[in-house]
Amino acid sequence: MAPLWIDIAKKEIGNKEITGGKDNPRILEYHSTTLLKAKHDEVPWCSAFVNWVISQTGLKGTGSASARSWLKWGKGIAEPAVGAITVIWRTSPKSREGHVGFYLGPDPNDKSRILVLGGNQKDRVSIASYETSRVLGYRWPSVNEAV
């Protein structure tokens, strides 16, 4: 059984950035859940999406626009469960850059990869495949995240 936040996140699939001078109001709503409160949908928004989804369940997110901020949220889990917040490195494991989304399971087409439901995956909310070797951590809410 998937946690409530997965149902919420799935309903957002397809929301995407608007090219040109306009901004998608829904992505701006995601941004409003971070301290950055970015005003444009071109500003990286994967962490904003996770913060927004988590907030819809009554839990408290990191409030940060940084994907790696989620490595300090909740509790770490060794084996991922559907819905686990998944933090992935981008440039290198030691860089500041990262990506965050929700674990959906192994990629059925390649067992060395996982499926992640997240925001700002090719400028939209989508399900994407990532190498498991790029995962920095899986996180699960703890009692400290209650609002």
N, C-alpha and C positions, 0 to 999 in steps of 0.2 A: 504494500500500500504506500503510495507516494505521499509525502507531506503536503499540506495545504499550499505552501509557497510554490510548488511545482504547478499546481492547477492555475494559480494566479499568473505565473510566468508564461505558461503555454498560451493563455489568452492574449498575450502581448505579441506573439509571433507575427512577424510581418511589419510591425512598426519600424519605420526607417527614416533616415535623414532625408531632408528635402534639399536637392541641389539648387544652387543659386543663393539669392539673398534672403530666402524665407527659411524658417526653422519649424520643425515638427513640434507642436505644443506638447505632445505626450513625452517626447524626449526632454523637453524643458522641465516637465513635471518630475521626471526621474532626477534631473540635475538638482531640483529644489530640495532633495533629501540629503544633499551633501553640504559641507561648509563652503565649498567653492561656489555653489549656486550659479554655475555657468549659464550664460544667456544665449548660447548658440549650440545647435545640434552637432556641429563639427568637432566640438571639444570632446575628447575621449570620454565615453559614458558607460563603460561596462560596470564599474563599481557603483555608479549612480543607479543603474538598472537593478543591481542586486540589493542596494539599500532600499530602493522603492518597493521592490517585491517583498522583502523582509518586513518593511514597515506596514504593509497591507495586512499582515498576520497579527499585528500587535507587538511584534518583537522589535528590539532596538538594533539597528545596524551599526556600522562603524562611523557613519557620518562623513567619511572621507571619500574623495574622488580617486584615491589611489587603490589600485587592485590589490597591491601587496598588504594594505591595511587589514585585509581579511585574515591574514596569517596570525593575527593576534586576537581574533574574535572567537568567541565560543570555545570549544575544546577541539583539539586535534583528534582525528580518528585514523587508525592505520589502514583499515579497509573501507573503501568508500561505499556508501549506501545511496540509493536514489534520493536526490535532493541535496546531497552534501555540497557545501560551497567549496568550489575547486579553484585553487590559485595556480596559475601557470606562468612560467617565465617566458619573456618574449625575446629580448636581445641575447641575454645570457643568464644563467642561474644567479649570478651575483649583481646584475644590473638592478636599477630601481624599477625598471619597466616590467609590467606584467599584464595579465588578463585574469578575469574572474567570472565565473558563471556557476551553473548548477549541474552536478553530475547526473547523467541519465542512465549510464551503463556502458559496458564495453561496446566498441564499434563492431557490429556483426560482420563487417567486411574485412576487418583487420584487427586481430586480437592484441596488437601492440598499441592500439589507439582506444580512446574513450570518446563518448558523445557528451557534449556540453551544451546546455541551453543557456544562452547568454545574450546580452545586449552588445551592440557595437561589433558584431561579427559580420564583417563585410558591410558595415554601416547599417545594420538592421538587427532586430531581435530574431534569432534563428537557432537552429541546432547545427553544431559544427563538430568535426572530428579533430582531435588533438592527440599527439604522441604521449603515451603515459610517462615517458622519460622526461617530459617537460613539466610534470606536476610538482609543485613545491609543497603542497599540502591539501588535505581535505579537512573541512571544519564542520562542526555541528553545533547548534545552539546549546548554550548552558543556561542555568537559571539566571545568570547575570544579565542576559539579554532581554528579560521581560521588561516591558515599558512601565 
